[in-house]
Amino acid sequence: MSVGPLSQVCVLICTSASLACADTPVPSGQPLELFASDVISGVGNESLLYLGLLAPQIAATEDRITYEQALTDIDRICTDFALPMAREKATADAPINAVIIRLSDRPIMYGETDPEAAQYMGFYDVSAGDCAWQ
C-alpha cells in the first residue's frame, strides 16, 4: 500500500466469517492488521468479542507508538469497527456485552500470554450500545 502525504492511513479489517471489510482510520496513523476476531462465550448467556491486531510500531525503536497514542486508536477501533461487529454477531440468546481489543507486536490469541510481547489492551462494556471503558 502506498501512502502519500495527503493520504489517510487506515487499517483494513476483514472478517472471514462475513467476508465484510471496513476501513477504520486510526488517529496515530500506524498500520494495523487484524489476526483474530473471536466471540467468546461467557457465564450465562453473555459473550464478548475479542479483536487481536498486529501493531508493530508499538515495539519500534524509532517512531514508536506510545501508550497514549495507542489508546486513542483502540477507542476508534471499538467505536467504528468492534461495536458494529458486536451488533452483527450478537444473537438474542447470546448478546455481546463486552469487547477486548489487543494491539500487539506479534499474534497473541485470546487467553494466551507472551511476556516478551509489546502490547496494549482496551476493555469495553458495550451493553448500552456504546464503548465504555471497563
C-alpha positions, 0 to 999 in steps of 0.5 A, spaced: 500 500 500 502 506 498 501 512 502 502 519 500 502 525 504 495 527 503 493 520 504 489 517 510 492 511 513 487 506 515 487 499 517 483 494 513 479 489 517 476 483 514 472 478 517 472 471 514 466 469 517 462 475 513 467 476 508 465 484 510 471 489 510 471 496 513 476 501 513 477 504 520 482 510 520 486 510 526 488 517 529 496 515 530 496 513 523 500 506 524 498 500 520 494 495 523 492 488 521 487 484 524 489 476 526 483 474 530 476 476 531 473 471 536 466 471 540 467 468 546 462 465 550 461 467 557 457 465 564 450 465 562 448 467 556 453 473 555 459 473 550 464 478 548 468 479 542 475 479 542 479 483 536 487 481 536 491 486 531 498 486 529 501 493 531 508 493 530 510 500 531 508 499 538 515 495 539 519 500 534 525 503 536 524 509 532 517 512 531 514 508 536 507 508 538 506 510 545 501 508 550 497 514 549 497 514 542 495 507 542 489 508 546 486 513 542 486 508 536 483 502 540 477 507 542 476 508 534 477 501 533 471 499 538 467 505 536 467 504 528 469 497 527 468 492 534 461 495 536 458 494 529 461 487 529 458 486 536 451 488 533 452 483 527 454 477 531 450 478 537 444 473 537 438 474 542 440 468 546 447 470 546 448 478 546 455 481 546 456 485 552 463 486 552 469 487 547 477 486 548 481 489 543 489 487 543 494 491 539 500 487 539 507 486 536 506 479 534 499 474 534 497 473 541 490 469 541 485 470 546 487 467 553 494 466 551 500 470 554 507 472 551 511 476 556 516 478 551 510 481 547 509 489 546 502 490 547 496 494 549 489 492 551 482 496 551 476 493 555 469 495 553 462 494 556 458 495 550 451 493 553 448 500 552 450 500 545 456 504 546 464 503 548 465 504 555 471 503 558 471 497 563 
